[in-house]
Each structure stands twice: as structure tokens, then as C-alpha cells.
Amino acid sequence: MKVEAAYLLAVLGGKTSPSAEDLKDILGSVGAVADDDRIQLLLSEVESKDITELIASGREKLASVPSGGGDAIAVDTTGDGFGGMATPATAGANDEANESFPFSDCDPDSFTMDPKEASNLTDVSLKITTHLLVTEGKSKNIVYSPLSIQVMLWLITAGSKGPTQDQMLSFLKSNSVDQLNSLASHLVPLVFANGSARGGPCLCFANGLWVKKSLPIKPAFKQVVDSAYKATIKQVSFKNPEEVRREVNLWAEKATKGLITEALPPESIDKKTMLVISNALYFKGPWKDKFKASKTKEYDFHLINGTSVKAQFMTSDEDQFVKAFDSFKVLKLHYAVLVASKYKRLPNTRDGLPSLVERVCTEPNFLDRYCPETQVEVGDFKVPRFKFSSSFKASDILKDLV
């Protein structure tokens, strides 16, 4: 367990300047003894050096500490699938009937991460988000996991070669497949670990690949799939596509605690299918400061089309991490046990959501720049309770982007 990794997790959780106590809380949540001298040394070094440079010097993984997410979200990234309270997306491979499966060799134990690498992860996420919001999300709600989609794209990149691999690497802003596999081996256990045993968020993250039996799988790739991506890989016969579809759906249902029961809808795969890559993510996190059920009340919720509906709102009299900016306000709600938060951004005007979304996706460092750091007294504090689902064919979207 490295103090540097705990610092990185605190930053990922929304702390722009983590304190010694923040690091101790993270280390303590996984039963690690905090080294006060090491913590103070790190904090003194951070004052003059980018933290990612320090992280790059370490190779140990920080396991069992999740970061971020919604209070109850399930996301499935599969074939042409649909989900329950979820966003399914992408990648059934019917294209390019190449009867070989040439996976690259890699060294998942070598890991370096510089500031540009971290920035590239965010840039690619925002690029995907921007495209989703101006296409699928133009007139409806969208919920999805940017990092989950990127992890799936890393897997696809590892299984490609030649111009296709070069194109994927260019889109992902990565230098090599080795770099992506190394990122996966460190970020997957760091960000997607389950903290429910310690009273924190319950998080389940799973990757699965179903490969046509006639396509040989290189041992080097299988090792990467097992070690770096923690994924299941099976060779199946698509002569009975319905049987494979049921298998993938059962896998997604188990991985998302029953929230996604149909990752692949009927007729989404056929006898010509060569590969299905699926990613499923389930998250449920208790709030650090819980809202009282007795204070939940009904108010008007205003829709973007100018109408309103009645909705249940959580209310509180306590001080909150909230801050108003030029045309919007930001609320930060902490999850229990770990240093991670959920951010809610609300435009000041009822028709201001499109312009706010555009700023989020195009303004450099927007997410880091506009964050509430202190609790303030709030008068009429109301947060809507909502549950929605969305679905989209992410393979088509990725074809437009890559």
C-alpha cells in the first residue's frame, strides 16, 4: 500500500488538496497503518511537483478502495444491449471476418503515468460524452460510465493490429497497447474496487469476452485479460446465437445485482457474430450524511421543454458543500467511509442546461475548476430523487468517433 496511491485516490475522489487526515482515512479504510512521516514527506513534495510524477515512480496497487459514482447506478457496455436502470452500450463484432485473432504481447507489470496521460483519460471521456449528448442525449436522459467504455476500448485495441490498432491508439491518445494494459492493471483495482465490507459503496465491475470458437486466442492476450482487465474470456459457438445471448444476459444480470436483465436484446447477434465484449458496472453508495426519509416532500420538477412534473425531493436543514458560480451552482455530496463524492451541477436558468453541458465538455479543466470546498448555510435546500434508464447502440457512436 503506497501513500502516493492513497493521495491519487483522494484526488480522484474530488479533493484538490488532500490533507494528512484524508490520506489516513483512506489507508485506514483498508486496514493499513498510516505512516505519518511518509505522509508528511509526500505532502511537502507535492507542493513543488505534480502528484502524477510521484505516482509514476510507484508500482504497487491500491486495492479495495473505490472512487466516485452515483448513489445507485448500473451500467452495461455490451453488444447492442439494453439495460434496466442502466446504460448499455457497444461492441458486438460482426465486421471484418478475419479468421485470426492476433493479440499483442504486453508487460502489465510496467506502469508509468505522467500528467499528460491522466489528462488524456479525461479528454477521451469528454469527447465521448460530447458526442453522446448531441446525438443520443439531445432530447433524453443519458447515464453511462466513461471509464467503463474506455476500458472496453482498451480491450478492443489489444485485440487488433495494423492500421486498426493505430487508429484506436490515436483516438485513445495512447502511445502503445502496453501503456493501455498497464493503465488497466492499476486503475481497475484502484477505481473499481468494492468497499461495501467496510460500510462504503458497493461496487461491482466485470468484463467479459465471448469469442467465436474458430478464432485462436494467443496465450499472451489471455494472460492480459486475466491479470490486467480481470475479465472472463470464453470461446463459444455462435451457431446458436440465442444461447449465447442468454449466457451474456445472465452474466450481466449477476454482475449488476439484477438491475440489467437484458444486455443483449433479441436478434442483436447472429450466426455471423465473431466476438462479443461486455462490460458491466454496478454501484450503490450510502451518503456520509444521510437524508431523513421523514423530510422527503413533493415539489415541482421543471423539465427542459418548459413543463413540470411532481417529484419527490430530499430536504435538509444542515450546512452543505455548495457554491454558486457565474451561471450555475455546484453541490458536492460525500459518500460514507471513503474520500469520494457525487457532484451535482445545476444551471441558474431553466433553459441553461445545454450551455452548461457544452462548457463541461469543452472548457479546459472545468470539472476541477468549479468545486465547492467548504460547507455553507443553505436556506431552501432540496435535491430531487429520481430513477431513469437509458439505452443506446454505442457501437454506432464509436464508429462515428474512431
C-alpha positions, 0 to 999 in steps of 0.5 A: 500500500503506497501513500502516493496511491492513497493521495491519487485516490483522494484526488480522484475522489474530488479533493484538490488538496488532500490533507494528512487526515484524508490520506489516513482515512483512506489507508485506514479504510483498508486496514493499513497503518498510516505512516505519518512521516511518509505522509508528511514527506509526500505532502511537502513534495507535492507542493513543488511537483505534480502528484502524477510524477510521484505516482509514476515512480510507484508500482504497487496497487491500491486495492479495495478502495473505490472512487466516485459514482452515483448513489445507485447506478448500473451500467452495461457496455455490451453488444447492442444491449439494453439495460434496466436502470442502466446504460448499455452500450457497444461492441458486438463484432460482426465486421471484418471476418478475419479468421485470426485473432492476433493479440499483442504481447504486453508487460502489465507489470510496467506502469508509468503515468505522467500528467499528460496521460491522466489528462488524456483519460479525461479528454477521451471521456469528454469527447465521448460524452460530447458526442453522446449528448448531441446525438443520443442525449439531445432530447433524453436522459443519458447515464453511462460510465466513461471509464467503463467504455474506455476500458472496453476500448482498451480491450478492443485495441489489444485485440487488433493490429495494423492500421486498426490498432493505430487508429484506436491508439490515436483516438485513445491518445495512447502511445502503445497497447502496453501503456493501455494494459498497464493503465488497466492493471492499476486503475481497475483495482484502484477505481473499481474496487468494492468497499461495501465490507467496510460500510462504503459503496458497493461496487461491482465491475466485470468484463467479459469476452465471448469469442467465436470458437474458430478464432485462436486466442494467443496465450499472451492476450489471455494472460492480459485479460486475466491479470490486467482487465480481470475479465472472463474470456470464453470461446463459444459457438455462435451457431446458436446465437440465442444461447449465447445471448442468454449466457451474456444476459445472465452474466450481466444480470449477476454482475449488476445485482439484477438491475440489467436483465437484458444486455443483449436484446433479441436478434442483436447477434447472429450466426455471423457474430465473431466476438462479443465484449461486455462490460458491466458496472454496478454501484450503490453508495450510502451518503456520509450524511444521510437524508431523513426519509421523514423530510422527503416532500413533493415539489415541482420538477421543471423539465427542459421543454418548459413543463413540470412534473411532481417529484419527490425531493430530499430536504435538509436543514444542515450546512452543505458543500455548495457554491454558486458560480457565474451561471450555475451552482455546484453541490458536492455530496460525500459518500460514507467511509471513503474520500469520494463524492457525487457532484451535482451541477445545476444551471441558474436558468431553466433553459441553461442546461445545454450551455452548461453541458457544452462548457463541461465538455469543452472548457479546459479543466472545468470539472476541477475548476468549479468545486465547492470546498467548504460547507455553507448555510443553505436556506431552501435546500432540496435535491430531487430523487429520481430513477431513469434508464437509458439505452443506446447502440454505442457501437454506432457512436464509436464508429462515428468517433474512431 
